[in-house]
Amino acid sequence: MYRTVIVMALCGPLMAGAQSHPRKITEQSSPKKQTMDLSKITHPNVRKAIEALQAGDKSWYSFFADQPVMTDDGNTVDFKSFFGKALGHEKFLSIDKVENEGKEVYGNFKAGSWGTFKVFFKFHEGAGGKFDRLDIGQTKY
């Protein structure tokens, strides 16, 4: 009986560790993919455009006029050239607030090698429902 107690005392912690260890490996090796809630964006075309941006999908361009005006921190930039580099590499990490009937989106944004910071995207809707202007930039709120 004395030997059984010693064996159980020595092996018990090892066996308990062995039983809980696979659970930890499973949790670490299969992290849950988090999907950002875009339901805060009430303008349907802005929401669809942001969904395309998040996915790095070239359908992003279909929401805009052929030659939309674009500003980045107040400086005029070429829309297609800008998103040719950004699409698939840059995206919102969170949507923190939405204003102006769903056409202004604010959130934390990962801008590739530039880092992560709070931004605004202001969509301007032209004739036919396409966006003819997009103003983006860093912001504080």
ROTIVEX-512525 format. One record per residue (C-alpha): residue number from 1; residue in three letters; y negated, x, z negated. Coordinates in nm, 2 decimals, padded with zeros to 4 digits. Layout:
% ROTIVEX-512525
BALUM pos code     yy     xx     zz
BALUM NUM  ALA      Y      X      Z
...
***
This chain:
% ROTIVEX-512525
BALUM pos code     yy     xx     zz
BALUM   1  MET  00.00  00.00  00.00
BALUM   2  TYR -00.24  00.29 -00.08
BALUM   3  ARG -00.19  00.43  00.27
BALUM   4  THR -00.26  00.09  00.44
BALUM   5  VAL -00.59  00.06  00.25
BALUM   6  ILE -00.69  00.41  00.36
BALUM   7  VAL -00.59  00.36  00.72
BALUM   8  MET -00.78  00.03  00.73
BALUM   9  ALA -01.08  00.18  00.56
BALUM  10  LEU -01.09  00.47  00.81
BALUM  11  CYS -01.01  00.26  01.12
BALUM  12  GLY -01.20 -00.06  01.04
BALUM  13  PRO -01.54  00.07  01.13
BALUM  14  LEU -01.41  00.23  01.45
BALUM  15  MET -01.24 -00.09  01.55
BALUM  16  ALA -01.55 -00.30  01.47
BALUM  17  GLY -01.76 -00.06  01.68
BALUM  18  ALA -01.52 -00.08  01.97
BALUM  19  GLN -01.53 -00.45  01.97
BALUM  20  SER -01.91 -00.47  01.98
BALUM  21  HIS -01.97 -00.18  02.21
BALUM  22  PRO -01.85 -00.36  02.54
BALUM  23  ARG -02.10 -00.64  02.47
BALUM  24  LYS -02.39 -00.39  02.45
BALUM  25  ILE -02.28 -00.22  02.78
BALUM  26  THR -02.26 -00.56  02.95
BALUM  27  GLU -02.61 -00.65  02.84
BALUM  28  GLN -02.75 -00.32  02.95
BALUM  29  SER -02.57 -00.31  03.28
BALUM  30  SER -02.67 -00.66  03.40
BALUM  31  PRO -03.03 -00.72  03.31
BALUM  32  LYS -03.16 -01.07  03.38
BALUM  33  LYS -03.40 -01.10  03.67
BALUM  34  GLN -03.72 -01.27  03.56
BALUM  35  THR -03.89 -01.51  03.80
BALUM  36  MET -04.26 -01.56  03.75
BALUM  37  ASP -04.37 -01.92  03.71
BALUM  38  LEU -04.62 -01.99  03.99
BALUM  39  SER -04.66 -02.36  03.90
BALUM  40  LYS -05.00 -02.28  03.76
BALUM  41  ILE -05.12 -02.24  04.12
BALUM  42  THR -05.21 -02.60  04.21
BALUM  43  HIS -05.32 -02.54  04.57
BALUM  44  PRO -05.00 -02.57  04.78
BALUM  45  ASN -05.09 -02.31  05.05
BALUM  46  VAL -05.22 -02.06  04.79
BALUM  47  ARG -04.89 -02.10  04.60
BALUM  48  LYS -04.68 -02.05  04.92
BALUM  49  ALA -04.90 -01.75  05.02
BALUM  50  ILE -04.85 -01.59  04.67
BALUM  51  GLU -04.48 -01.66  04.69
BALUM  52  ALA -04.47 -01.47  05.02
BALUM  53  LEU -04.67 -01.19  04.87
BALUM  54  GLN -04.44 -01.16  04.57
BALUM  55  ALA -04.14 -01.15  04.80
BALUM  56  GLY -04.30 -00.90  05.04
BALUM  57  ASP -04.24 -01.15  05.31
BALUM  58  LYS -04.44 -01.12  05.63
BALUM  59  SER -04.49 -01.50  05.64
BALUM  60  TRP -04.79 -01.40  05.41
BALUM  61  TYR -04.99 -01.35  05.73
BALUM  62  SER -04.92 -01.71  05.86
BALUM  63  PHE -05.14 -01.85  05.59
BALUM  64  PHE -05.45 -01.68  05.73
BALUM  65  ALA -05.67 -01.71  06.03
BALUM  66  ASP -05.62 -01.44  06.30
BALUM  67  GLN -05.91 -01.22  06.18
BALUM  68  PRO -05.98 -01.32  05.81
BALUM  69  VAL -06.26 -01.15  05.63
BALUM  70  MET -06.14 -00.95  05.33
BALUM  71  THR -06.31 -00.77  05.05
BALUM  72  ASP -06.16 -00.54  04.80
BALUM  73  ASP -06.39 -00.48  04.49
BALUM  74  GLY -06.68 -00.60  04.71
BALUM  75  ASN -06.61 -00.36  05.00
BALUM  76  THR -06.51 -00.51  05.34
BALUM  77  VAL -06.16 -00.39  05.44
BALUM  78  ASP -05.93 -00.48  05.73
BALUM  79  PHE -05.69 -00.75  05.62
BALUM  80  LYS -05.40 -00.66  05.84
BALUM  81  SER -05.42 -00.29  05.77
BALUM  82  PHE -05.46 -00.34  05.39
BALUM  83  PHE -05.16 -00.57  05.37
BALUM  84  GLY -04.96 -00.36  05.61
BALUM  85  LYS -04.95 -00.10  05.34
BALUM  86  ALA -04.94 -00.33  05.04
BALUM  87  LEU -04.70 -00.60  05.14
BALUM  88  GLY -04.36 -00.54  04.97
BALUM  89  HIS -04.51 -00.28  04.73
BALUM  90  GLU -04.77 -00.47  04.54
BALUM  91  LYS -04.75 -00.79  04.35
BALUM  92  PHE -04.86 -01.00  04.06
BALUM  93  LEU -04.68 -00.93  03.73
BALUM  94  SER -04.83 -01.24  03.57
BALUM  95  ILE -05.05 -01.53  03.67
BALUM  96  ASP -05.29 -01.56  03.38
BALUM  97  LYS -05.53 -01.83  03.50
BALUM  98  VAL -05.62 -02.03  03.81
BALUM  99  GLU -05.96 -02.18  03.90
BALUM 100  ASN -06.15 -02.35  04.18
BALUM 101  GLU -05.90 -02.61  04.27
BALUM 102  GLY -05.62 -02.35  04.27
BALUM 103  LYS -05.79 -02.12  04.52
BALUM 104  GLU -05.88 -01.84  04.26
BALUM 105  VAL -05.58 -01.67  04.10
BALUM 106  TYR -05.62 -01.42  03.82
BALUM 107  GLY -05.34 -01.20  03.67
BALUM 108  ASN -05.19 -00.87  03.60
BALUM 109  PHE -05.12 -00.69  03.92
BALUM 110  LYS -04.90 -00.39  04.02
BALUM 111  ALA -05.09 -00.20  04.29
BALUM 112  GLY -04.84  00.06  04.39
BALUM 113  SER -04.95  00.41  04.31
BALUM 114  TRP -05.29  00.28  04.19
BALUM 115  GLY -05.13  00.14  03.87
BALUM 116  THR -05.14 -00.19  03.70
BALUM 117  PHE -05.45 -00.39  03.62
BALUM 118  LYS -05.61 -00.73  03.60
BALUM 119  VAL -05.72 -00.87  03.94
BALUM 120  PHE -05.86 -01.18  04.11
BALUM 121  PHE -05.76 -01.32  04.45
BALUM 122  LYS -06.01 -01.57  04.58
BALUM 123  PHE -05.89 -01.76  04.88
BALUM 124  HIS -06.14 -01.93  05.11
BALUM 125  GLU -06.00 -02.21  05.32
BALUM 126  GLY -06.13 -02.25  05.68
BALUM 127  ALA -06.08 -02.51  05.95
BALUM 128  GLY -05.72 -02.62  06.00
BALUM 129  GLY -05.62 -02.53  05.64
BALUM 130  LYS -05.58 -02.16  05.71
BALUM 131  PHE -05.76 -01.90  05.49
BALUM 132  ASP -06.04 -01.73  05.67
BALUM 133  ARG -06.15 -01.51  05.38
BALUM 134  LEU -05.98 -01.33  05.09
BALUM 135  ASP -06.17 -01.16  04.82
BALUM 136  ILE -05.97 -00.94  04.58
BALUM 137  GLY -06.07 -00.70  04.30
BALUM 138  GLN -06.04 -00.58  03.95
BALUM 139  THR -06.17 -00.80  03.68
BALUM 140  LYS -06.19 -00.84  03.30
BALUM 141  TYR -06.13 -01.17  03.12
***
